[in-house]
Amino acid sequence: MIIHRNAMKTELKEHMRGGDGTVTLVHFDSAENMKNCRLMAELTIPPGASIGEHSHDEETEYYIILSGTGIVVDEGTERAVGPGDVVVTGNGASHSIRNSGSVPLVFHAVIVTYGTEA
């Protein structure tokens, strides 16, 4: 199967997870089509905007940073991220991310669930 970019659903989320501004998500596929994966999308956070702190129970989220710069709060510790970095959050841990630069922060986000489906 091939899913072309123009067929992907785009979603705008204001104050995502209690963050600032509006985050754009381009969903690579729907959750119904993905096994043990709740989200697979490209996210764009404009300068000054953020995704608020949230935890991941019974799942792991991966942020693969493509462009821009940001600050991730990883279990209470601030860490700078940029292109090529991967943020991994799971097993009940929490994180948030904000764009600390002057250009959009773009990354892929994948949430893998710990489901026991066969």
Secondary structure, 3 states (H helix, E strand, C coil): CCCCHHHCEEEEEECHHHCCCEEEEEECCCHHHCCCEEEEEEEEECCCCEEEEEECCCEEEEEEEEECCEEEEECCEEEEECCCCEEEEECCCEEEEEECCCCCEEEEEEEEECCCCC
